[in-house]
Amino acid sequence: MMILITYDVSLEDTGGAKRLRGVAKACENLGQRVQKSVFECILEPDQYIRLKNKLLSVIDQERDSIRIYHLGKNWERRVEHFGLTPRFEQEGTIIL
């Protein structure tokens, strides 16, 4: 399933930068950054549960927010992109 994760981490307190890095790192491990605080992730249900739990353990729910949009399996027809950043095929073959 495709999910879109957006987040806003407050940098007004001393732990904000650490929380921001923690959220970004958790998302980078399983998805593709499409904007500064937006990630697209193609996940299996168990991966989604682990990622959500990780994100909730990192943020301060009194200061920060995370929004998760479930785009499902047929997400390609629901996403349009215009502009500079080329689209990365997450489900395609990756050669390292």
SULNORTA-V320785 format. One record per residue. N is the residue number from 1. RES is the residue in one small letter. PHI is phi in whole degrees, 0 to 359 (NA if undefined). OMEGA is omega in whole degrees, -180 to 180 (* if undefined). D_FIRST is the distance of its C-alpha to the first C-alpha in whole Angstrom. Layout:
# SULNORTA-V320785
n=<N/N>
res=<RES/RES>
phi=<PHI/PHI>
omega=<OMEGA/OMEGA>
d_first=<D_FIRST/D_FIRST>
This chain:
# SULNORTA-V320785
n=<1/2/3/4/5/6/7/8/9/10/11/12/13/14/15/16/17/18/19/20/21/22/23/24/25/26/27/28/29/30/31/32/33/34/35/36/37/38/39/40/41/42/43/44/45/46/47/48/49/50/51/52/53/54/55/56/57/58/59/60/61/62/63/64/65/66/67/68/69/70/71/72/73/74/75/76/77/78/79/80/81/82/83/84/85/86/87/88/89/90/91/92/93/94/95/96>
res=<m/m/i/l/i/t/y/d/v/s/l/e/d/t/g/g/a/k/r/l/r/g/v/a/k/a/c/e/n/l/g/q/r/v/q/k/s/v/f/e/c/i/l/e/p/d/q/y/i/r/l/k/n/k/l/l/s/v/i/d/q/e/r/d/s/i/r/i/y/h/l/g/k/n/w/e/r/r/v/e/h/f/g/l/t/p/r/f/e/q/e/g/t/i/i/l>
phi=<NA/261/235/245/246/238/212/220/250/290/255/279/242/294/269/299/297/293/296/300/297/295/295/299/296/299/288/299/293/233/211/241/287/250/210/305/236/223/233/257/226/258/229/278/305/291/294/299/299/296/296/300/297/297/299/293/281/271/281/257/292/275/239/246/216/227/240/239/252/267/264/78/278/262/291/300/278/261/244/239/230/225/111/295/291/290/281/256/279/292/264/279/283/245/254/257>
omega=<177/172/176/-179/174/-179/177/-179/-179/177/-177/177/-173/-179/-175/-179/179/178/179/178/180/178/-179/-179/179/180/180/-179/-175/-176/-179/176/178/169/-172/-179/-178/179/169/-179/172/-170/166/-178/-180/176/179/-180/179/180/180/179/178/-179/180/178/-178/-172/171/-174/175/-176/-171/174/175/174/180/179/180/-179/174/-176/-178/-174/-173/180/180/-176/174/179/177/174/-164/-171/178/-180/179/-180/-177/-178/-180/178/178/178/-180/*>
d_first=<0/4/7/10/13/16/19/23/25/29/31/34/35/35/32/30/30/29/26/25/25/23/20/20/20/17/15/17/16/12/12/14/17/17/20/22/20/17/14/10/8/5/5/6/8/11/10/9/12/14/13/14/17/18/18/20/23/23/24/27/26/29/29/25/22/18/16/12/11/8/7/5/5/8/8/11/13/13/14/17/19/23/25/26/22/21/18/16/14/12/11/15/18/19/23/24>
